[in-house]
Amino acid sequence: MPLSNYALDTFVAQKLSELTAPSATSVAQEFRGLDTWLTTFVLKTIFNLSLPQDRAALAFALLRRAQAAIEDYDDACAALRLIVERQKTVSQYFRALRKLEGAIAMLYQAYDFARKALGIKLFEQDDGTPYQRLNLLYNRSRHTDVSSLPPGHLHTVWLQNDGIYMDGATLRFDELEDLLRELGRIAERTSTGDANNV
C-alpha cells in the first residue's frame, strides 16, 4: 500500500513527497573504460612506467575512489528513477541516499588525497564553491549528532529534485556530476599512464 505524502514526509524523510522529478543523471556511460581503470593502470605500470611508490599509492587511491564514486552515483540515479515511478519508494529512497553518501565520501576522499599530495587548496572556508559544499556534506553526514537535528528532520542530509540538502547548504546534482566528471577525467589519464598529471 502506497504511503500518503504526509506519511512520507513525517515518518520517512523530510520533503520526500516532493521528490517527483530528480535531475540526477548518470555519468558512468561517459567513461567507457571505467571497469578497467585499475587493471589498465597495473599493466601500464608493469610494462611502461617506473612510478615511485608514493605516486603509485596516490594513483591507486584516486582510481579506486573515482571508480567507486561514479558507480555509486550511477546506482543512486537508478534508485531515484524507481522512486519517480513510485516503486518501493521507501527502500529506494534509502538506497539512493546511501549510494549518494557513498559517492560523496569517495569523491571527497579522492580530492583530499590529491590536495595533500600536491600541496594545494581546494577551497577557502565558507567560500560556497562546490568543493567546499562537498566537504561540508562529507563531514556532516559522518559527524552529525542526530539527536540535535531540527524539529521535523529525520536525517542530516536529504534529497530533493535538484540535489542533496542539509541545513544551510545544498549540492546540486549538476554540480556533483561536474565534480565526478572532473575526477573521472583525471582517473582516465592516470589509468592509461599519464601519471605526471596525477
PyMOL commands that set and color helices and strands:
alter all, ss='L'
color gray80, all
select helices_A, chain A and resi 5-12+16-18+28-30+34-47+53-84+89-118+130-143+146-148+173-191+195-197
alter helices_A, ss='H'
color red, helices_A
select strands_A, chain A and resi 158-160+163-166+169-172
alter strands_A, ss='S'
color yellow, strands_A
deselect
rebuild
show_as cartoon
